[in-house]
Amino acid sequence: MANAWPVEYARTRRFRIYSMIDNRYYVEPANWGTDESVLSPLRETVFVNEQKVARDKVWDGTDDRCAHVVARSSDDRSAIGTGRLAADGKIGRLAVLPEWRGQGVGGAMLLALIDQAKERHLTEIYLHAQASAIGFYEHHGIVSEGTDFIEVGIAHRKMSLALPATEPIERVGQGVADSPKTSQLVKTDSLIGCREAALAITQQARHGLCIYSRDLEAPLYDQDELLEQCRRIALSGPRARLRILVQDPARATHDSHRLVLLAQRLTTPISMRQPHPDDLEYNAAFICSDRSGYLYRNPADRFDGETDLYNPLRCAELQRYFDAVWERARVIGEFRRLNL
């Protein structure tokens, strides 16, 4: 029997992982204990009704020990797809409603599940791909192993993908500490790598921090340690200035984002604005500190990019762009009125 995920991964609080093309849909984690009624109908439609798989093969009694994702339509939040990741690295039960196929939903969920595997420090993911879907998985770099075999009456093939070891970002301490004095560029390719980088940047900051985001991506910015550092910066004295640009404030408020709550309590040192419509085409996201550390992601809906804890030139370049957009941006009054 596979081991259950550690308790820290069993939170029912939602956070968005990816915002997708044209804002038509997004993918977020799901919890079987609270979301079974949402995920089960998707499997019923795809596997039982469409592919004629026996129900006892679709529900194998292990879902409460798996990590799940759900894809939702942006307009009405209806569930349009689902998939799961077992503790041993097996990805399965990937299902997309027929009317949403061919629009990247399956790929978005697959990437989200791979990202969760990286976050859990797994060294490999594997799956049993239906023969008709082998090309889809190969497109995402997953490699075939052996020959086809029959499973639940359908031809399948085992496929796998080795995951790179996550390179930890060197932190500079639990609060303000001496920053490195030489540039060391690090590529990040996972959520956990971006989390480590964002935390290191907030830890090094003295009085100033700038965040340019799409929707205050909760996997990065609604984390306990990072929030504590933001609070420290905001309370660091009269020079404290934490500025945040949010392209889509409505999404940022969806899950009672704790950085929004902090900004509501500390209105003087923490300011939030929405870029002018002319600036909303900017497709990147970044965070930079007053000690020349930065994390840059492009596109903003992915958790990969580059980070450096000491690069004054690059940090100044990002700061200049941020300042220009900030001057044209509007104050987000909705954040102050919400009873979150």
Beta strands, then each sheet from edge to edge (+ up, - down):
strand 1: 18-19
strand 2: 25-30
strand 3: 67-73
strand 4: 79-85
strand 5: 91-96
strand 6: 124-130
strand 7: 143-151
strand 8: 154-162
strand 9: 186-188
strand 10: 208-213
strand 11: 241-246
strand 12: 270-274
strand 13: 285-289
strand 14: 294-297
strand 15: 305-308
strand 16: 330-331
sheet 1: 1+ 2- 3+ 4- 5+
sheet 2: 6+ 8- 7+
sheet 3: 9+ 15- 14+ 13- 10+ 11+ 12+ 16-
end
